[in-house]
Each structure stands twice: as C-alpha cells, then as structure tokens.
Amino acid sequence: MRPKTKPGFRKPGNLLYSVILLSMMLIFNGCTGKGDLRFNPLPDGSEFQISGKIGVTEIIETDLTAAMRPILGIISDYSAFKVTAGTVTATAAKDGSFSLKNVPFSQSLVLRAEAGKVALLRRVTEDDLFYTDLSNLAMNIQTTAEALVYEQGVVLGKNLTPSDIRAREYENQLASISTAIKLMLQLPKSAISKTVLDLPAVVNPARTAAESILEREIMLKDANSILRHTLMRKDLELLKAYISPSFGNDWDSTSSWDDIIDHFAGLFDGFDFERLEWRVLDSEFIPDNRARIRTEVKVKLKNILSEQIVHDQTYVFDAIWRKEGTFWKIFRNMPYRDSHPTQVGADTRWGELSEAHRELQAALAVENLQVFSNRISQVFGNDFDVTSTRNDLLLTAQSRFNAMDVKIADYTIDSIDFIDNDNARVRCHANVKVINLIPGTDIDSGQVEALVDWRRENGVWRIFRNLPYRFNHAVSLN
C-alpha cells in the first residue's frame, strides 16, 4: 500500500513533480493576468434570436423619451425605444416587448434600449447564449447597473462576470448605481447632453465598482475544468492539491480529506471514466473567501477488468469552494460515493436518511429482522393496499427470510423532498433477487420504483407510508 500524503507534505524525491504541479496551479488557478492564460472560447459563428421586455417602474421625466406631453410619471408606452444587439436593431412594442433575430455570437454582447435621453442595458453572456432561455430577457434599471459595471470593467482590462458583480459584498455599490440612474431619470431634458448613462453621477460609481470588484468566477471555472481533467487522467497527486485539508460534506459526517482521497485512489485503480461531463451552472460568492458553485456532473464508470459499465449517474450539487492562500480548493459538499446525493440542497437530514437506507439494504442482505423492526413506523400503511400494516410487513419479511436466501439487494435513492423538518418523500428504485430454497429457483423482483414517505419519530427516521413489499404491490410509478 502506498502511504497517504497529507496536503502540503513533500517527499524529497518528488521535488521535480512539485515544481511542475506548482507551475500548473499558478497558470490555471492563481494567475490574475489578462488574456493569454484564460480559457476563452474562440468566436463562434452561431446566430441567436433574443426576445424580452423593457420595464421601468420608477417615476421619470417622460420628456426624456421624447414624449408628446412631458410629465413626471411612469412610462406607459415603450414604442419609442429602439433595441440593439451589435448591428441588429428592432423597435419595442407599446408594452415594452421586443425581438431581435439573427444576432451574431459575441463574447461581449450588451443589449441597449434607447429612446431620447433614456438608455437601458442588459449584458448577455456566452453561457446565456448557449445554455439559457433567450425568449424572455428583462431590461430594467438593475440590469443596466450591472451592465455598466461590466463595460467599465472592460475599459479597466477586467472580464467581470454576473456572479462577480452580484457578489454580496458589492450589493451597496450596485444599489448606489441604480439610485443614481433613478435620480438622473427625473432631470429635465435640457440638463442631459447625451443619455442619462453618460452623466458623471452614473459613470463614476460604475467605474468605482468595477475597480473594486474582483475577477473570481473565471478562475473558479478554470479550476473546475482542471479538476475534471485531473479525474479523467486519474492524477491522484494533483487531485490532492484541489481538495481542502478541511474538506467535509453536510450529508456525511465520515467525509474528510483522507476519505475522499482514499475513495478516488481505489476508484482510479479499478475503474476508467467512460464519460465525465462537468459544467458550472451557477456561482455565488459568499463571505470568508468562499464561493457556492452549482455544478452538474455526468459520470459513467467502467470496470477495468470486466469492461462493464458499473455506474451511470448525473449529480447536481452546490459545492463550496474556498480560497486558501492563492488557490481555490473544494472545501465542502462534493458527492463522490454511490450513497451520496445526486440532487441540490442535501443537508444532515439527507445524510440521516441515506444512512437509514444503507442500514436497511445491509439488513436485507443478511436477513436481520430487528433492523427492519426499528425502521418501520408503528402506524405504517400503504395508500394502495388497506391491509398493509407494520405487523403485516414484518411477518411477510420473516416469512421470506425463512423460505428464501437473498442473492442481490440493490437500493438507490433518486431524490428526496423534505415536506417539513420531520417528514420526507423519497423517490427510489430497487432490485432484489432471491433463491427459493425448496425448489431452488431464483426469483427476481425486476426494477421496482417507489415513492416512500418517511417520518422522524423520537429522533429516528422510520418508513411511514407507501413501501411496496408484497408481490401484488405496484412496482412502477407510471
């Protein structure tokens, strides 16, 4: 067995490797330079249709929009607004709706709606173009403030993403820009030479915000990309550098740096990644140099010896990354075991229910009725069978244990919906294969799907309702 190496410990013989590793991490994770070291996609030839709606609910001087009867009020007719995206232009409808066709791909696309002295903006990112719904984009004062900060960032040589700009520590600065725009919209037309967005009262706070906001999301996306390639290459040493020494999971108290590294060491030895797709869906920066990264991972594992696909699953999770020194590392909540959740929002209750399922699965394999007795509510019942009771379930289980031996007992949680703190609905599927002892024949349940209600009673999660356990019970949710 190869001894485990804690983060930060170097063996003298690995000095060259350490230098190479440090160089890679500086390039891909810690560098704050511009241009060359970023994973910028090449320009794309695609075209897009973008639709949305302009909406300004604040009171403005309507003369700024070239209204026939200037008043201080709310805009009721947006038909004077021209909406542009690059070289594509369209006129807004009276209700503010617009549609732009054949908009060419751009890495720096900003929609602009203008009427007279009034202008509104909306940043449309590359991810927006390729991964989000472009049919109902809002353009308002908030999107304008964010787009102004982005544009000022470009002037400063920064590529600020929406998540960078919306980080909690910058909320007050964004609010000051929005307030400035609202106040400028109440000025008379004679006080504005170009548009309200060109006034120093709006430009200056946008520039100040752009100067102070940190570029973080791109580095985190790069770190996620490197992590994916690290797993594909089965590079355990590089993986160690991307997992925080303080790593843990909210849903599994046994998760730690040692446990996750041990798990991947065994996985790398026995399995290959047939597929590993890794995509950042959303980012949110939170205090203490942390970030919540919503990530979608599709993984398919192949056993090296049997060449059989043994795992094919999609995980969506909110990983917490933490900047430790100059590097971003996964600090909390990355699933890596089969028993870990595949859905967002898992917490300690998820872990408790997952442990209960593992306990029942193990009990079924060794025919331990006492565990079943502890995990079934005293008031258990089934909506689809009025004769189902706790006593009937336990008697049926005991009868099966007496007459059969369990050969296979697979049980998988698909999702958990928590109705409240002490009630949960678990969507799961199972497959049980037994040998009937007297004739010596196999009985296979096939794929069984269920939506089982669990309830926490006196601190213990117990099956409360709708567990199929007889041969005449429904085995499908369809």
Secondary structure as the mmCIF struct_conf table of DSSP 4:
data_model
#
loop_
_struct_conf.conf_type_id
_struct_conf.id
_struct_conf.beg_label_comp_id
_struct_conf.beg_label_asym_id
_struct_conf.beg_label_seq_id
_struct_conf.end_label_comp_id
_struct_conf.end_label_asym_id
_struct_conf.end_label_seq_id
HELX_LH_PP_P HELX_LH_PP_P1 ARG A 2 LYS A 4
TURN_TY1_P TURN_TY1_P1 PRO A 7 GLY A 8
HELX_RH_3T_P HELX_RH_3T_P1 PRO A 12 ASN A 14
HELX_RH_AL_P HELX_RH_AL_P1 LEU A 15 MET A 25
HELX_RH_PI_P HELX_RH_PI_P1 LEU A 26 GLY A 30
BEND BEND1 GLY A 35 GLY A 35
TURN_TY1_P TURN_TY1_P2 ASP A 36 LEU A 37
BEND BEND2 ARG A 38 ARG A 38
HELX_LH_PP_P HELX_LH_PP_P2 ASN A 40 PRO A 43
STRN STRN1 GLU A 47 ILE A 54
BEND BEND3 GLU A 58 GLU A 58
STRN STRN2 ILE A 60 GLU A 61
HELX_RH_3T_P HELX_RH_3T_P2 THR A 62 THR A 65
TURN_TY1_P TURN_TY1_P3 ALA A 66 ALA A 66
BEND BEND4 MET A 68 ARG A 69
STRN STRN3 LEU A 72 GLY A 73
TURN_TY1_P TURN_TY1_P4 SER A 79 ALA A 80
STRN STRN4 LYS A 82 ALA A 85
TURN_TY1_P TURN_TY1_P5 GLY A 86 THR A 87
STRN STRN5 VAL A 88 THR A 91
HELX_LH_PP_P HELX_LH_PP_P3 ALA A 92 ALA A 93
TURN_TY1_P TURN_TY1_P6 LYS A 94 ASP A 95
BEND BEND5 GLY A 96 GLY A 96
STRN STRN6 SER A 97 PRO A 104
HELX_LH_PP_P HELX_LH_PP_P4 PHE A 105 PHE A 105
TURN_TY1_P TURN_TY1_P7 GLN A 107 SER A 108
STRN STRN7 LEU A 109 ALA A 115
TURN_TY1_P TURN_TY1_P8 GLY A 116 LYS A 117
STRN STRN8 VAL A 118 VAL A 124
HELX_RH_AL_P HELX_RH_AL_P2 GLU A 126 TYR A 131
BEND BEND6 THR A 132 THR A 132
BEND BEND7 SER A 135 ASN A 136
STRN STRN9 LEU A 137 MET A 139
BEND BEND8 ASN A 140 ASN A 140
HELX_RH_AL_P HELX_RH_AL_P3 ILE A 141 VAL A 155
TURN_TY1_P TURN_TY1_P9 LEU A 156 GLY A 157
HELX_RH_AL_P HELX_RH_AL_P4 PRO A 162 ILE A 165
TURN_TY1_P TURN_TY1_P10 ARG A 166 ARG A 166
HELX_RH_3T_P HELX_RH_3T_P3 ARG A 168 TYR A 170
HELX_RH_AL_P HELX_RH_AL_P5 GLU A 171 MET A 184
TURN_TY1_P TURN_TY1_P11 LEU A 185 GLN A 186
BEND BEND9 LEU A 187 LEU A 187
HELX_RH_3T_P HELX_RH_3T_P4 LYS A 189 ALA A 191
BEND BEND10 SER A 193 LYS A 194
HELX_RH_3T_P HELX_RH_3T_P5 VAL A 196 ASP A 198
BEND BEND11 LEU A 199 LEU A 199
HELX_RH_AL_P HELX_RH_AL_P6 PRO A 200 SER A 212
BEND BEND12 ILE A 213 ILE A 213
HELX_RH_AL_P HELX_RH_AL_P7 GLU A 217 MET A 232
TURN_TY1_P TURN_TY1_P12 ARG A 233 LYS A 234
HELX_RH_AL_P HELX_RH_AL_P8 LEU A 236 TYR A 242
STRN STRN10 ILE A 243 GLY A 248
STRN STRN11 ASN A 249 ASN A 249
TURN_TY1_P TURN_TY1_P13 ASP A 250 TRP A 251
STRN STRN12 ASP A 252 ASP A 252
TURN_TY1_P TURN_TY1_P14 SER A 253 THR A 254
HELX_RH_AL_P HELX_RH_AL_P9 TRP A 257 GLY A 270
STRN STRN13 PHE A 271 ILE A 286
TURN_TY1_P TURN_TY1_P15 PRO A 287 ASN A 289
STRN STRN14 ARG A 290 ASN A 303
TURN_TY1_P TURN_TY1_P16 ILE A 304 SER A 306
STRN STRN15 ILE A 309 GLU A 324
TURN_TY1_P TURN_TY1_P17 GLY A 325 THR A 326
STRN STRN16 PHE A 327 ARG A 332
BEND BEND13 ARG A 337 ARG A 337
TURN_TY1_P TURN_TY1_P18 ASP A 338 SER A 339
BEND BEND14 HIS A 340 HIS A 340
BEND BEND15 THR A 342 GLN A 343
TURN_TY1_P TURN_TY1_P19 VAL A 344 GLY A 345
HELX_RH_AL_P HELX_RH_AL_P10 THR A 348 VAL A 366
TURN_TY1_P TURN_TY1_P20 GLU A 367 GLU A 367
HELX_RH_AL_P HELX_RH_AL_P11 LEU A 369 ARG A 375
STRN STRN17 ILE A 376 GLY A 381
STRN STRN18 ASN A 382 ASN A 382
TURN_TY1_P TURN_TY1_P21 ASP A 383 PHE A 384
STRN STRN19 ASP A 385 ASP A 385
TURN_TY1_P TURN_TY1_P22 VAL A 386 THR A 387
HELX_RH_AL_P HELX_RH_AL_P12 ARG A 390 ALA A 403
STRN STRN20 MET A 404 ASP A 420
TURN_TY1_P TURN_TY1_P23 ASN A 421 ASP A 422
STRN STRN21 ASN A 423 ASN A 436
TURN_TY1_P TURN_TY1_P24 LEU A 437 GLY A 440
STRN STRN22 THR A 441 ASP A 444
STRN STRN23 VAL A 448 GLU A 457
TURN_TY1_P TURN_TY1_P25 ASN A 458 GLY A 459
STRN STRN24 VAL A 460 ARG A 465
BEND BEND16 ARG A 470 ARG A 470
TURN_TY1_P TURN_TY1_P26 PHE A 471 ASN A 472
BEND BEND17 HIS A 473 HIS A 473
#
